[in-house]
Structure formats: structure tokens, C-alpha cells
């Protein structure tokens, strides 16, 4: 399949070497190789695979975020003439039926430079802010979107990115979900996890919460408490670390203005630890010892120290030398790894965000705890 790739000349990636207060730099070479792998995961409908060989909107959005962070214009990445935007437009009605899907889609559309007030939809373009508002709780003054941390954090991120009115109560509610250990949990009773905490921190900072706010400082304390001896981070405490959790924590740390060098453990920074998960032959990042599309999608922004919602490197004072990522076109991707079926809606079970399911499964296996039963309040 012919893949037509147009590069976005953002001048984001190959940064000149200058003296700064940052001791750890964005890993552009590793990111370029990961992007190269990501491009091989596109299907003929323009979407990207996650679990299995079928496209899914949630993972396609993660691929879009990775491409944007990596300096590649998703609108120019096509297979058989279809781009990720084409695929997402075809899925917009069903994917936006919950707050998390509507918000994540809205953020992706914004970052692709498209009209988020008129996107996709079988009966005319969807006004995604209106769709998102439709997912507010019974009392809109509460500022609660959907039913879980994923819904609330992405709603705050999307509305902030759009410059739409953001209720103070929405930020207050997100703060209120913080647990005593400084972390956030995906849903009641699951306990703090690194991914939910990283998303909450980025959303709060994007909404204007100061990096020295006690809420953020407590979250940093939680991250410190779960950092592995290898310098990496796991989804859950006392389980094996993984690439996507490490990358997401890096995004949160950078958003909070943290110098990754100060998070060195045994001479290894979180970025050093993240690089150990990359397959040197394929460029993919691995999950549970296997090349993983979904892990690779999530890692790129962390490699480039590019937090949500802008997905731009936080080291803005570095001058740019004008170069961008150069990615060669791909042929057929051949046989693709199958991890688990995806039923659409960006989730592995139709309700729970796929990245939560995958991380929980991997962490549970590593801890020897067996299957985890997920529920939603």
C-alpha cells in the first residue's frame, strides 16, 4: 500500500546544542525511529491499529498525537488515499458518545488544525464542544464530565486547548479526585496509578494551576514514591515498569517544570530508562516484551518532552536549526502483532480506555495477581 507522507515543517525536533538549565534533552533520534514504526501501522481506512489488526479511534488519536509531537502532519499521512482525519470523521458519532471520547477527539481535531465545531458526523458536522457539554452531570454547575478520571482530564485538556470557557468547578472537581498518596485513580477503588496521575497533572497545569501548588507538589511526591530502581515508572506501584507509563510521567514532569536530571536513580534518568524499552531493530517500543503499537504511540511525546495539550517541546528557549523529522515512505506492513481485540470507541472492552486495560493487564501479570475486574461508577 502506498503511503503518502507530507511533513509538517514545524522546526520542532532537531534542536541546536546550547547551554540551558535542562540537563536532559528530547530524544529526537529515538522519536524519529518510533515515528517510522508508527507509520507502518496505518490501515487502508486511514486509522491505526492498537489491539489486533483493525483500526480503532482511541489508538488512532494516540497515533495522531505522536505524529504531531514528532513533527509530522497527520493530514498528509495516508494509505489508499485515507488519512487519520478521514477515519476519525467516520467514527465521530460513535466515539463521542461518552465524555472521554468526545474530549479526546476534540483535542485531536484541534491539534490537526481542523474545525472542531464541524467535524465528522453522519447527519452533518459535529460541534464537539456542544457534544462535550452534553456529557456534563445532571447539574452542569458541578463541572463534572462523564464518569471517570479519563473523562474529566481529557475534557479539561480539550476545553483548555480550544480556549473554550472552562468552569472553575471542573478544575476543582479534578483536584478533589486526588488521593491521600498524591495520585489519582482511574475509577473508585482501583488505587492511584501513574497514567491517571500524569493526565490529571497535565490537565490541571493546562488549566492554570501553578506548578508549586500543593496539589501538583503532592502529585510529584507520588511519582517519586513509585519510581523504580531502574529510573522508570510502572502503571501501579510495586509492579514492573513499562514504556508508556514512563513516557506519560515524563510528560507530566516536564509540564510541571521539573528537570529530569533531578529524577536520576542510580545514575539513570527517566529518559535513559525509557530508551531501554525501544527495539533497536524496529524502532518500536515494547510492552510485555513485544513490539507494541499502542506503547509506541504513547511514548513519542514523552521522548520529545512534549506535554499535553500543546504537544510541543517544553524547552522553548532552545533555538531551532530548521530541520525536521525525515521519514521514508513505507510499503505493506505485513503481519501485525495481535494483543487483544478492540471493540471500538477507543477501548478494549467497549467502555474502558484501552490504555487503562492494557496497563492493568500488564501490571497484574507482572505482579502475579491474575485478571483484574474493571468497573465504572
C-alpha positions as CSV (number, residue, x, y, z in Angstrom):
1,X,0.0,0.0,0.0
2,X,1.3,3.4,-0.9
3,X,1.7,5.7,2.0
4,X,1.9,9.4,1.0
5,X,3.5,11.4,3.8
6,X,3.6,15.2,4.0
7,X,6.0,16.5,6.6
8,X,4.9,19.4,8.8
9,X,7.8,21.8,8.9
10,X,7.4,22.9,12.4
11,X,11.1,23.1,13.2
12,X,10.2,21.3,16.4
13,X,12.6,18.4,16.6
14,X,16.3,18.8,15.7
15,X,17.4,21.4,18.2
16,X,20.7,23.1,18.4
17,X,23.0,22.3,21.2
18,X,23.1,25.3,23.5
19,X,23.6,25.8,27.2
20,X,20.3,25.6,29.1
21,X,19.1,24.7,32.6
22,X,17.9,21.3,31.2
23,X,20.3,18.5,31.6
24,X,18.1,16.0,29.7
25,X,17.3,16.7,26.1
26,X,14.5,15.5,23.8
27,X,15.4,12.2,22.2
28,X,14.9,13.1,18.6
29,X,16.7,10.1,17.1
30,X,14.7,7.6,19.1
31,X,11.5,9.5,18.3
32,X,12.2,9.5,14.6
33,X,12.6,5.8,14.6
34,X,9.4,5.4,16.6
35,X,7.5,7.6,14.2
36,X,8.9,5.5,11.3
37,X,7.4,2.4,13.0
38,X,4.1,4.1,13.7
39,X,3.6,5.0,10.0
40,X,3.8,1.3,9.2
41,X,0.8,0.6,11.5
42,X,-1.7,2.6,9.4
43,X,-4.6,0.7,7.8
44,X,-6.3,1.4,4.4
45,X,-9.1,3.3,6.1
46,X,-6.6,5.8,7.4
47,X,-6.9,4.6,11.0
48,X,-4.2,2.9,13.1
49,X,-4.1,-0.5,14.8
50,X,-3.9,-1.0,18.5
51,X,-5.1,-4.4,19.7
52,X,-5.5,-6.6,16.7
53,X,-5.4,-5.6,13.1
54,X,-8.5,-3.4,13.0
55,X,-8.4,0.4,13.3
56,X,-9.8,1.9,16.4
57,X,-10.5,5.6,17.1
58,X,-8.8,5.8,20.5
59,X,-5.5,4.4,19.3
60,X,-5.7,6.4,16.1
61,X,-5.9,9.5,18.2
62,X,-2.8,8.4,20.1
63,X,-1.0,7.9,16.8
64,X,-2.1,11.4,15.8
65,X,-0.7,12.9,19.0
66,X,2.5,11.0,18.4
67,X,2.8,12.2,14.8
68,X,2.1,15.8,15.8
69,X,4.7,15.7,18.6
70,X,7.1,14.2,16.1
71,X,6.7,17.0,13.6
72,X,4.6,15.0,11.0
73,X,1.4,16.4,9.7
74,X,-1.3,13.6,10.2
75,X,-3.3,15.1,7.3
76,X,-0.6,14.1,4.9
77,X,-0.2,10.6,6.2
78,X,-2.4,8.5,4.0
79,X,-2.9,4.9,3.0
80,X,-5.1,4.3,-0.1
81,X,-5.9,8.0,0.0
82,X,-7.3,7.9,3.5
83,X,-5.8,10.0,6.4
84,X,-6.3,9.6,10.1
85,X,-8.7,12.5,10.0
86,X,-10.8,10.7,7.4
87,X,-11.1,7.7,9.6
88,X,-11.8,9.7,12.7
89,X,-14.6,11.6,10.9
90,X,-16.2,8.3,10.0
91,X,-16.1,7.2,13.7
92,X,-17.0,10.6,15.3
93,X,-20.6,9.7,16.0
94,X,-19.9,6.5,17.9
95,X,-16.7,7.6,19.5
96,X,-18.1,10.8,21.0
97,X,-21.0,9.0,22.9
98,X,-19.1,9.4,26.1
99,X,-17.2,12.4,27.5
100,X,-13.7,10.9,27.3
101,X,-14.2,10.1,23.6
102,X,-15.7,13.4,22.7
103,X,-12.9,15.3,24.6
104,X,-10.1,13.2,23.2
105,X,-11.5,13.6,19.7
106,X,-11.9,17.3,20.1
107,X,-8.3,17.7,21.3
108,X,-7.1,15.6,18.3
109,X,-9.1,17.7,15.8
110,X,-7.7,20.9,17.3
111,X,-4.2,19.7,17.1
112,X,-4.7,18.7,13.5
113,X,-5.8,22.2,12.7
114,X,-9.4,21.3,11.7
115,X,-12.7,22.8,12.7
116,X,-13.7,21.2,16.0
117,X,-17.2,22.8,15.7
118,X,-17.9,21.0,12.4
119,X,-16.2,17.6,12.3
120,X,-17.5,14.2,11.0
121,X,-20.9,13.0,11.8
122,X,-23.4,11.2,9.6
123,X,-26.0,13.9,10.0
124,X,-23.8,16.9,9.5
125,X,-20.6,18.0,11.2
126,X,-20.4,17.6,15.0
127,X,-20.0,20.6,17.2
128,X,-17.6,18.9,19.6
129,X,-17.8,21.4,22.4
130,X,-21.6,21.1,22.3
131,X,-21.3,17.3,22.3
132,X,-18.9,17.5,25.3
133,X,-21.3,19.8,27.1
134,X,-24.0,17.2,26.6
135,X,-21.9,14.8,28.8
136,X,-22.0,17.1,31.8
137,X,-23.5,15.7,35.0
138,X,-27.2,16.4,35.8
139,X,-26.2,19.7,37.5
140,X,-23.9,21.4,34.9
141,X,-22.7,23.7,37.7
142,X,-20.8,20.8,39.2
143,X,-18.4,20.8,36.2
144,X,-18.3,17.0,36.1
145,X,-17.8,15.4,32.7
146,X,-18.6,11.7,32.3
147,X,-17.9,9.1,34.9
148,X,-14.1,8.7,35.4
149,X,-10.8,10.3,35.6
150,X,-10.1,9.8,31.9
151,X,-13.3,11.7,31.0
152,X,-12.6,14.6,33.3
153,X,-8.9,15.1,32.5
154,X,-9.4,15.0,28.7
155,X,-12.4,17.3,28.9
156,X,-10.3,19.9,30.8
157,X,-7.4,19.4,28.3
158,X,-9.7,19.8,25.3
159,X,-11.6,22.8,26.5
160,X,-8.3,24.5,27.5
161,X,-6.7,23.8,24.1
162,X,-9.8,25.2,22.4
163,X,-9.9,28.3,24.5
164,X,-13.5,27.4,25.4
165,X,-15.0,28.5,28.7
166,X,-13.8,26.2,31.5
167,X,-15.8,26.1,34.7
168,X,-13.8,26.6,37.9
169,X,-15.8,23.7,39.2
170,X,-14.4,21.4,36.6
171,X,-10.9,22.1,37.8
172,X,-12.0,21.9,41.4
173,X,-13.6,18.5,40.8
174,X,-10.4,17.2,39.2
175,X,-8.5,18.3,42.2
176,X,-10.9,16.6,44.5
177,X,-10.2,13.2,42.9
178,X,-6.6,13.3,44.2
179,X,-6.0,10.5,46.8
180,X,-4.1,10.8,50.0
181,X,-0.9,9.4,48.4
182,X,-0.9,12.3,45.9
183,X,-2.0,10.2,42.9
184,X,-5.2,9.8,41.0
185,X,-7.1,6.6,40.2
186,X,-8.9,5.7,37.0
187,X,-12.0,4.7,38.9
188,X,-13.2,4.2,42.5
189,X,-11.3,1.5,44.4
190,X,-8.5,0.9,41.9
191,X,-6.0,3.0,43.7
192,X,-3.5,5.5,42.4
193,X,-1.8,4.8,39.1
194,X,0.9,6.7,37.2
195,X,-1.1,7.1,34.0
196,X,-4.2,8.7,35.6
197,X,-2.0,10.9,37.7
198,X,0.1,12.1,34.7
199,X,-3.1,13.0,32.8
200,X,-4.6,14.8,35.8
201,X,-1.4,16.8,36.4
202,X,-1.1,17.9,32.8
203,X,-4.8,18.9,32.7
204,X,-4.5,20.9,35.9
205,X,-1.4,22.7,34.8
206,X,-3.0,23.4,31.4
207,X,-6.0,24.9,33.2
208,X,-3.7,27.4,35.0
209,X,-2.9,25.6,38.3
210,X,0.6,26.7,39.3
211,X,3.4,24.1,39.4
212,X,4.1,25.0,43.0
213,X,0.5,24.4,44.0
214,X,0.2,21.8,46.8
215,X,-1.9,19.6,44.5
216,X,1.0,19.4,42.0
217,X,3.6,19.0,44.6
218,X,1.8,16.1,46.2
219,X,1.5,14.5,42.7
220,X,5.3,14.8,42.3
221,X,5.7,13.2,45.7
222,X,3.5,10.3,44.4
223,X,5.7,9.9,41.3
224,X,8.8,9.8,43.4
225,X,7.3,7.1,45.6
226,X,6.7,4.8,42.7
227,X,9.8,5.4,40.6
228,X,11.6,2.1,40.0
229,X,15.2,1.4,40.9
230,X,15.8,1.4,37.1
231,X,14.6,5.1,36.9
232,X,11.4,4.0,35.1
233,X,7.8,4.1,36.2
234,X,5.1,1.4,36.3
235,X,1.4,1.7,35.9
236,X,0.8,0.6,39.5
237,X,3.2,0.7,42.5
238,X,5.3,-2.4,43.1
239,X,4.9,-3.8,39.6
240,X,7.3,-3.9,36.7
241,X,7.8,-0.6,34.9
242,X,6.7,-0.1,31.3
243,X,7.4,2.3,28.4
244,X,4.1,4.2,28.2
245,X,3.8,4.8,31.9
246,X,7.4,6.1,32.0
247,X,6.7,8.4,29.0
248,X,3.5,9.7,30.4
249,X,5.2,10.6,33.7
250,X,7.9,12.3,31.8
251,X,5.3,14.5,30.1
252,X,3.8,15.4,33.5
253,X,7.2,16.2,35.0
254,X,8.1,18.4,32.1
255,X,4.8,20.2,32.2
256,X,5.5,20.9,35.9
257,X,8.8,22.4,35.0
258,X,10.8,19.5,36.6
259,X,14.4,18.9,35.4
260,X,14.6,15.2,34.6
261,X,18.2,15.1,35.7
262,X,16.9,15.6,39.2
263,X,14.9,12.4,38.9
264,X,18.1,10.3,38.4
265,X,18.2,7.0,40.2
266,X,21.5,5.1,40.3
267,X,22.8,7.4,37.6
268,X,19.9,6.7,35.3
269,X,17.4,9.4,34.3
270,X,13.7,8.5,33.5
271,X,14.6,9.3,29.8
272,X,17.5,6.8,29.9
273,X,15.1,4.2,31.4
274,X,12.5,4.9,28.7
275,X,15.1,4.3,25.9
276,X,15.7,0.8,27.2
277,X,12.2,-0.2,26.1
278,X,12.9,0.5,22.4
279,X,13.6,-2.3,20.0
280,X,16.8,-1.3,18.3
281,X,15.9,-3.2,15.1
282,X,12.3,-2.0,14.5
283,X,12.1,1.3,16.3
284,X,9.0,0.2,18.2
285,X,8.7,0.4,21.9
286,X,7.8,-2.8,23.7
287,X,5.1,-3.8,26.1
288,X,5.4,-7.1,28.0
289,X,8.4,-7.9,25.9
290,X,6.8,-7.5,22.5
291,X,6.8,-4.7,19.9
292,X,3.6,-2.7,20.7
293,X,1.8,-0.1,18.5
294,X,-0.1,1.3,21.4
295,X,3.0,1.7,23.6
296,X,4.9,3.3,20.7
297,X,2.1,5.8,20.1
298,X,2.2,6.9,23.7
299,X,6.0,7.1,24.0
300,X,6.8,9.7,21.3
301,X,5.6,12.8,23.2
302,X,7.5,11.7,26.2
303,X,10.7,11.2,24.2
304,X,10.3,14.7,22.9
305,X,9.3,16.1,26.3
306,X,6.1,17.4,24.8
307,X,3.2,17.6,27.3
308,X,-0.5,17.8,26.6
309,X,-2.4,19.7,25.4
310,X,0.1,21.5,23.0
311,X,2.4,18.5,22.4
312,X,5.2,20.9,21.8
313,X,8.6,20.6,23.5
314,X,8.7,22.5,26.7
315,X,12.3,23.6,26.1
316,X,11.1,26.6,24.1
317,X,14.2,28.6,24.7
318,X,16.3,26.3,22.5
319,X,16.9,27.8,19.0
320,X,15.9,25.6,16.0
321,X,18.2,24.8,13.2
322,X,15.4,24.5,10.6
323,X,15.5,20.7,10.2
324,X,12.5,18.4,10.7
325,X,12.0,14.7,11.0
326,X,12.5,12.9,7.7
327,X,10.5,9.7,7.5
328,X,10.7,7.5,4.4
329,X,7.5,6.1,2.8
330,X,6.5,2.6,3.8
331,X,5.3,-0.4,1.9
332,X,2.9,-3.0,3.2
333,X,3.2,-3.6,6.9
334,X,2.9,-7.3,6.6
335,X,1.9,-9.4,9.5
336,X,0.9,-7.3,12.5
337,X,1.1,-8.3,16.2
338,X,-2.2,-9.2,17.8
339,X,-2.6,-8.4,21.5
340,X,-6.3,-8.3,22.1
341,X,-9.5,-7.4,20.2
342,X,-10.7,-3.8,20.2
343,X,-14.4,-3.3,20.0
344,X,-14.2,0.4,19.0
345,X,-14.7,3.5,20.9
346,X,-11.0,3.6,21.7
347,X,-11.4,0.9,24.3
348,X,-10.7,-2.7,24.6
349,X,-13.9,-3.7,26.3
350,X,-16.2,-1.0,24.8
351,X,-16.2,1.1,27.9
352,X,-12.8,1.4,29.5
353,X,-10.0,3.3,27.8
354,X,-7.7,0.7,26.1
355,X,-4.6,2.1,27.7
356,X,-6.0,1.5,31.1
357,X,-6.9,-2.1,30.2
358,X,-3.5,-2.8,28.7
359,X,-1.6,-1.3,31.6
360,X,-3.7,-3.0,34.2
361,X,-3.3,-6.4,32.4
362,X,0.4,-5.9,32.1
363,X,0.9,-4.8,35.7
364,X,-1.4,-7.5,37.0
365,X,0.6,-10.2,35.1
366,X,3.9,-8.7,36.3
367,X,2.6,-8.8,39.9
368,X,1.2,-12.3,39.6
369,X,-2.3,-11.1,40.6
370,X,-4.1,-12.6,37.7
371,X,-7.0,-10.9,35.9
372,X,-8.4,-7.6,37.1
373,X,-12.1,-6.8,37.0
374,X,-12.6,-3.3,35.8
375,X,-15.8,-1.4,36.6
376,X,-17.1,2.1,36.0
377,X,-19.0,4.1,38.5
